[in-house]
C-alpha cells in the first residue's frame, strides 16, 4: 500500500492491494506523518482479518451512514433524527458491543441503556423511545442479513436486538422516572370540531376539513397530488394513492363525499402539483405552530380539545364510520387498513362502479357531522 494525493486534494489517500484486496481509503489528514500512522494501522487491521481470521470491527456510525445512503423510505427523515440522537451514545461502539441493560463487569448501564434512561428523564414518550430502538434493530438486521462484504460475507457477523419498552412497564416508568405517558387515541367531537376549525388559519381549514371527511393521515394530506385525482362524471371523485404514499405501502382510493369534493374544487389553481399548499409551496406537516396555537385558543373554550392532536382527524373519521353502522370490513377499506386477520384483498372492494359507489354512499353518511343544524338535531352540540 502507498500514500497518494489525488488531483486538487491536499488529503492523503491509501491506495493499493493487500492480500488480493483492493484498498482505496482516505486518511482525512494533510499531514504525511499522520497519514503514515493511519496507513500502518490499516495494514495491521487487514492482516488480522486475513492471517488470524479476526472479523473487522464495524461501529454503529458506519452502519447508520450506509443505511441513510441506501434507504429509500418515507420515514427516512425521522430515522435520521433518531440516529443523530443515538450517535453520541453508541456511534463509535462496535455493533456487537451494543445492547441494553447493565454491563456485567461494571454493573453499570450500557451506552444504549443510558440513552433510554436519559430519554425517559427528558419526558419523551414510550413510542418515541421505541421508534429509536426499532431503528437500531432495523439497521442491525440489514447489516447481518442483507448487506454483504467482499466475498459475500455479512457486513457484520451479529448484533443483539434492543428490547423495547413494554406497555405494562409504562405506568411504573411514568410514576417513578418521569416517562411521558402515551396519549390515548381520541376523536374530535362535533362541538370541538366547530370550535377548533374556527380557530385555524385560513390555509389550514380546507386540509383539516378534508382530513376529517376522508380519514387521510398527516403526510397523505400534505403530499396529496392533483395527478392522483380520478373523476367519473360528477358522480364519483376519488384520489388513487399510489404505493409509497401510504403507511402500509399499498395502493388505495380515497373516495370524496360532497364536502371533500367541494374543498378540492375550491383549491384548483392554487398549486400545479399539490392539492394543499401555502404561499405556493406544499405543506410540510400539519402539527406545526399554526395548528398548535389554534388548538391552544380553542382549548380556552373547550379544555378537552387540548387532549386531541392532528391524528384525531383520522380517529374521528373512523369513529363516525362506526357510529353510522358501516360494516367492519368496509370501514377497514375506507381507512386503508391491512390487518392480518383480513384475508381478502382490498382490490375486491374496488372492482367496478358498484363497489366504488358503495364506498361513496358510506362516506356521504359522514356529511351530517359537519352540519351544525344536523348536529343540533342529534343533540351533539348545544
C-alpha positions as CSV (number, residue, x, y, z in Angstrom):
1,X,0.0,0.0,0.0
2,X,1.2,3.5,-0.7
3,X,0.1,7.1,0.0
4,X,-1.1,9.4,-2.7
5,X,-2.7,12.8,-3.1
6,X,-5.5,13.0,-5.6
7,X,-5.5,15.9,-8.1
8,X,-6.8,19.0,-6.5
9,X,-6.8,17.5,-3.0
10,X,-4.5,18.1,0.0
11,X,-5.6,15.0,1.7
12,X,-3.5,11.8,1.7
13,X,-5.2,8.6,0.5
14,X,-4.1,5.0,1.0
15,X,-4.1,3.1,-2.3
16,X,-3.0,-0.4,-3.4
17,X,-3.7,-4.1,-3.0
18,X,-3.1,-6.2,0.1
19,X,-3.9,-10.0,0.3
20,X,-5.7,-9.6,-3.0
21,X,-8.0,-7.0,-1.5
22,X,-8.1,-3.6,-3.3
23,X,-7.7,-0.7,-0.8
24,X,-8.9,2.8,-1.5
25,X,-9.3,4.9,1.7
26,X,-8.9,8.5,2.7
27,X,-6.7,9.3,5.8
28,X,-8.7,12.5,6.3
29,X,-5.4,14.3,7.0
30,X,-3.0,16.6,5.2
31,X,-0.1,15.5,7.4
32,X,2.2,12.9,5.8
33,X,3.3,11.7,9.3
34,X,-0.3,11.2,10.5
35,X,-1.1,9.5,7.2
36,X,1.7,7.0,7.6
37,X,0.5,6.1,11.1
38,X,-3.0,5.6,9.8
39,X,-1.8,3.5,6.8
40,X,0.2,1.2,9.2
41,X,-2.9,0.8,11.4
42,X,-5.0,-0.1,8.3
43,X,-2.4,-2.7,7.2
44,X,-2.5,-4.2,10.7
45,X,-6.3,-4.5,10.6
46,X,-6.2,-6.1,7.2
47,X,-3.6,-8.6,8.4
48,X,-5.7,-9.6,11.4
49,X,-8.6,-10.4,9.1
50,X,-6.6,-12.4,6.5
51,X,-3.9,-14.0,8.7
52,X,-5.7,-14.6,12.0
53,X,-9.4,-14.7,10.9
54,X,-10.4,-11.8,13.1
55,X,-13.6,-10.1,11.9
56,X,-13.5,-6.4,11.0
57,X,-15.0,-4.1,13.6
58,X,-17.9,-2.1,12.4
59,X,-19.3,0.7,14.5
60,X,-22.8,2.0,14.6
61,X,-22.0,5.2,12.8
62,X,-20.6,3.2,9.8
63,X,-23.8,1.1,9.6
64,X,-26.1,4.1,10.1
65,X,-24.3,6.0,7.3
66,X,-24.7,3.1,5.0
67,X,-28.4,2.8,5.9
68,X,-29.0,6.6,5.2
69,X,-27.2,6.4,1.9
70,X,-29.1,3.4,0.6
71,X,-32.6,3.6,2.2
72,X,-35.5,4.8,0.1
73,X,-38.4,5.0,2.6
74,X,-40.8,7.7,3.5
75,X,-39.7,7.7,7.2
76,X,-36.0,8.3,6.4
77,X,-36.0,11.9,7.8
78,X,-37.5,10.6,11.1
79,X,-35.0,7.7,11.2
80,X,-32.1,10.2,10.7
81,X,-33.3,12.3,13.6
82,X,-33.2,9.2,15.9
83,X,-29.8,8.2,14.5
84,X,-28.4,11.6,15.4
85,X,-29.8,11.2,18.9
86,X,-28.3,7.7,19.3
87,X,-24.9,8.5,17.9
88,X,-23.4,10.4,20.9
89,X,-24.1,7.3,23.0
90,X,-23.3,4.3,20.7
91,X,-21.9,5.9,17.5
92,X,-18.3,4.7,17.9
93,X,-19.1,1.4,19.5
94,X,-18.7,-1.9,17.6
95,X,-22.2,-3.2,16.7
96,X,-21.5,-6.4,18.6
97,X,-20.9,-4.5,21.8
98,X,-24.2,-2.6,21.8
99,X,-27.0,-3.9,23.9
100,X,-29.5,-2.7,26.6
101,X,-29.2,-3.5,30.3
102,X,-26.2,-3.4,32.6
103,X,-22.5,-4.2,31.9
104,X,-21.8,-7.5,33.8
105,X,-18.3,-6.3,34.6
106,X,-19.0,-2.8,35.9
107,X,-22.7,-3.4,36.9
108,X,-23.3,0.0,35.2
109,X,-25.9,0.7,32.5
110,X,-24.6,0.2,29.0
111,X,-24.3,3.0,26.5
112,X,-27.7,2.1,24.9
113,X,-29.3,1.8,28.3
114,X,-28.0,5.3,29.2
115,X,-29.7,6.6,26.1
116,X,-33.0,5.1,27.1
117,X,-32.8,6.4,30.6
118,X,-31.8,9.9,29.5
119,X,-34.7,10.0,27.1
120,X,-37.1,8.8,29.8
121,X,-35.8,11.6,32.1
122,X,-36.4,14.1,29.3
123,X,-40.1,13.1,29.4
124,X,-40.1,11.5,26.0
125,X,-42.9,9.0,25.3
126,X,-42.5,5.3,25.2
127,X,-43.5,5.3,21.5
128,X,-40.7,7.7,20.6
129,X,-38.0,5.8,22.5
130,X,-39.2,2.5,21.0
131,X,-39.1,4.0,17.5
132,X,-35.4,4.8,18.0
133,X,-34.7,1.3,19.3
134,X,-36.6,-0.1,16.3
135,X,-34.4,2.0,14.0
136,X,-31.3,0.5,15.7
137,X,-32.7,-3.0,15.3
138,X,-33.6,-2.4,11.6
139,X,-30.0,-1.3,10.9
140,X,-28.6,-4.3,12.7
141,X,-30.9,-6.7,10.8
142,X,-29.9,-5.3,7.5
143,X,-26.2,-5.4,8.4
144,X,-26.4,-9.1,9.4
145,X,-29.0,-10.4,6.9
146,X,-28.8,-8.3,3.7
147,X,-25.7,-6.2,3.4
148,X,-22.6,-8.0,2.2
149,X,-18.9,-7.5,2.2
150,X,-16.4,-8.7,-0.4
151,X,-16.8,-12.5,-1.0
152,X,-20.4,-12.4,0.1
153,X,-19.7,-12.3,3.8
154,X,-22.2,-10.5,6.1
155,X,-21.4,-6.8,6.7
156,X,-21.4,-7.6,10.4
157,X,-21.4,-11.1,11.9
158,X,-24.0,-10.5,14.6
159,X,-25.7,-7.9,16.8
160,X,-28.0,-8.0,19.9
161,X,-31.6,-6.8,19.3
162,X,-32.5,-4.0,21.6
163,X,-35.7,-4.9,23.6
164,X,-38.4,-2.3,23.6
165,X,-40.2,-0.7,26.5
166,X,-43.4,-2.8,27.0
167,X,-46.8,-1.3,27.6
168,X,-47.1,-2.9,31.0
169,X,-43.8,-1.2,32.1
170,X,-45.1,2.3,31.2
171,X,-47.1,3.2,34.3
172,X,-44.1,2.4,36.6
173,X,-41.7,4.5,34.4
174,X,-44.2,7.4,34.3
175,X,-44.6,7.4,38.1
176,X,-41.0,6.7,39.1
177,X,-38.8,8.2,36.3
178,X,-40.9,10.8,34.5
179,X,-41.6,9.0,31.3
180,X,-44.1,11.0,29.2
181,X,-47.4,9.0,29.2
182,X,-48.8,7.7,25.9
183,X,-51.8,9.7,24.7
184,X,-54.8,7.5,24.2
185,X,-56.3,7.9,20.7
186,X,-59.1,10.4,20.9
187,X,-61.5,11.7,18.2
188,X,-62.8,15.3,17.8
189,X,-66.4,15.6,18.9
190,X,-68.6,17.7,16.7
191,X,-68.7,20.7,19.1
192,X,-64.9,20.6,19.4
193,X,-64.6,20.3,15.6
194,X,-66.6,23.5,15.2
195,X,-64.6,25.5,17.8
196,X,-61.2,24.2,16.6
197,X,-61.8,24.7,12.9
198,X,-63.0,28.2,13.5
199,X,-59.6,29.0,15.2
200,X,-57.5,27.5,12.4
201,X,-55.7,29.9,9.9
202,X,-57.4,30.1,6.5
203,X,-54.8,27.9,4.7
204,X,-55.3,25.0,7.2
205,X,-59.1,25.0,7.3
206,X,-59.5,23.1,4.0
207,X,-56.9,20.4,4.8
208,X,-58.4,19.7,8.2
209,X,-62.0,19.6,6.9
210,X,-60.8,17.3,4.1
211,X,-58.9,15.1,6.6
212,X,-61.9,14.6,8.9
213,X,-64.1,13.6,5.9
214,X,-61.6,11.2,4.3
215,X,-59.5,9.7,7.2
216,X,-56.2,10.6,5.5
217,X,-53.1,10.7,7.6
218,X,-51.0,13.8,8.0
219,X,-48.4,13.0,5.3
220,X,-51.1,11.7,2.9
221,X,-52.8,15.1,3.2
222,X,-49.6,17.1,2.8
223,X,-48.4,15.0,-0.2
224,X,-51.7,14.7,-2.0
225,X,-51.2,15.4,-5.7
226,X,-53.6,16.5,-8.4
227,X,-52.3,13.7,-10.7
228,X,-53.9,11.2,-8.4
229,X,-57.4,12.6,-8.8
230,X,-59.8,10.5,-10.7
231,X,-63.3,11.6,-11.8
232,X,-66.2,9.5,-13.1
233,X,-68.6,12.2,-14.4
234,X,-69.5,14.4,-11.5
235,X,-70.8,11.5,-9.5
236,X,-67.7,9.9,-8.2
237,X,-64.4,11.7,-7.4
238,X,-61.6,9.9,-5.7
239,X,-57.8,10.1,-5.2
240,X,-55.8,6.9,-6.1
241,X,-53.0,7.0,-3.6
242,X,-50.0,5.0,-5.1
243,X,-47.6,2.7,-3.3
244,X,-45.0,4.7,-1.4
245,X,-47.5,7.4,-0.4
246,X,-49.4,5.3,2.2
247,X,-48.3,4.0,5.5
248,X,-48.7,0.3,4.6
249,X,-47.3,0.9,1.1
250,X,-50.5,-0.2,-0.7
251,X,-52.5,1.5,-3.4
252,X,-55.8,2.7,-2.1
253,X,-58.6,5.0,-3.2
254,X,-59.7,7.9,-1.1
255,X,-63.4,8.5,-2.0
256,X,-64.7,12.0,-1.7
257,X,-68.0,12.9,-0.1
258,X,-69.7,16.1,-1.1
259,X,-67.8,18.2,1.5
260,X,-64.4,16.8,0.4
261,X,-65.2,17.3,-3.3
262,X,-66.2,20.9,-2.8
263,X,-62.9,21.5,-1.0
264,X,-61.0,20.1,-3.9
265,X,-62.9,22.2,-6.4
266,X,-62.1,25.3,-4.3
267,X,-58.4,24.6,-4.4
268,X,-57.9,24.2,-8.1
269,X,-55.3,26.6,-9.4
270,X,-53.5,27.2,-6.1
271,X,-50.6,24.8,-6.8
272,X,-49.9,23.0,-10.0
273,X,-48.7,19.8,-8.3
274,X,-50.1,19.6,-4.8
275,X,-53.7,19.9,-3.6
276,X,-52.9,21.6,-0.3
277,X,-50.3,24.4,-0.3
278,X,-49.4,27.6,1.4
279,X,-48.0,30.6,-0.4
280,X,-47.3,28.5,-3.4
281,X,-45.5,25.7,-1.5
282,X,-46.7,22.3,-0.4
283,X,-47.4,21.7,3.2
284,X,-44.6,20.0,5.2
285,X,-46.6,18.7,8.1
286,X,-49.7,19.8,9.9
287,X,-48.5,19.6,13.5
288,X,-46.7,22.9,13.5
289,X,-47.1,26.2,15.4
290,X,-50.1,27.5,13.4
291,X,-52.1,24.4,14.4
292,X,-50.8,24.2,17.9
293,X,-51.7,27.9,18.6
294,X,-55.2,27.4,17.1
295,X,-55.7,24.3,19.4
296,X,-54.5,26.4,22.4
297,X,-57.0,29.1,21.6
298,X,-59.8,26.6,21.1
299,X,-58.8,24.9,24.4
300,X,-59.8,28.0,26.3
301,X,-63.3,27.5,25.0
302,X,-63.4,23.6,25.4
303,X,-60.5,22.4,27.5
304,X,-60.7,18.8,26.3
305,X,-59.6,20.0,22.8
306,X,-56.1,20.1,24.3
307,X,-56.2,16.3,24.5
308,X,-56.6,16.0,20.7
309,X,-53.9,16.1,18.0
310,X,-53.7,16.0,14.2
311,X,-54.2,12.3,14.2
312,X,-57.6,12.9,15.9
313,X,-58.9,13.8,12.4
314,X,-58.4,10.2,11.4
315,X,-59.8,8.8,14.7
316,X,-62.9,11.0,14.1
317,X,-63.4,9.6,10.7
318,X,-63.1,6.0,12.0
319,X,-65.4,6.7,15.0
320,X,-68.0,8.3,12.7
321,X,-68.0,5.3,10.4
322,X,-68.7,3.1,13.4
323,X,-71.5,5.4,14.7
324,X,-73.0,5.3,11.2
325,X,-73.1,1.4,11.3
326,X,-70.7,1.0,8.4
327,X,-69.8,-2.7,8.1
328,X,-66.4,-3.5,9.7
329,X,-64.7,-4.7,6.5
330,X,-65.8,-1.7,4.5
331,X,-64.7,0.6,7.4
332,X,-61.2,-1.1,7.2
333,X,-61.1,-0.5,3.5
334,X,-62.0,3.2,3.9
335,X,-59.3,3.6,6.5
336,X,-56.7,1.9,4.3
337,X,-56.0,-0.7,7.0
338,X,-54.5,-4.0,6.1
339,X,-54.8,-6.1,9.4
340,X,-53.5,-9.7,9.3
341,X,-56.9,-11.1,10.2
342,X,-58.4,-9.6,7.0
343,X,-57.7,-12.2,4.3
344,X,-59.5,-10.5,1.4
345,X,-57.6,-8.2,-0.9
346,X,-58.6,-4.5,-1.0
347,X,-59.0,-4.7,-4.7
348,X,-62.1,-6.9,-4.2
349,X,-63.9,-3.8,-2.9
350,X,-62.6,-1.5,-5.6
351,X,-63.7,-3.5,-8.7
352,X,-66.4,-1.9,-10.7
353,X,-68.6,1.1,-10.3
354,X,-71.0,-0.6,-7.9
355,X,-68.4,-1.1,-5.1
356,X,-67.0,2.4,-5.6
357,X,-70.5,3.9,-5.3
358,X,-70.9,1.9,-2.2
359,X,-67.8,3.5,-0.7
360,X,-69.2,6.9,-1.8
361,X,-72.5,6.1,0.0
362,X,-70.7,5.3,3.2
363,X,-68.5,8.5,3.3
364,X,-71.5,10.6,2.3
365,X,-73.1,9.5,5.5
366,X,-70.5,11.5,7.4
367,X,-71.5,14.8,5.9
368,X,-74.0,15.3,8.8
369,X,-71.2,15.7,11.3
370,X,-70.1,18.9,9.6
371,X,-73.6,20.4,9.6
372,X,-74.4,22.5,12.7
373,X,-78.1,22.0,12.1
374,X,-77.8,18.2,11.8
375,X,-75.7,18.0,15.0
376,X,-78.2,20.1,16.9
377,X,-81.0,17.8,15.8
378,X,-78.9,14.8,17.0
379,X,-78.2,16.6,20.3
380,X,-74.5,16.5,19.7
381,X,-73.9,20.3,20.0
382,X,-75.7,22.9,22.1
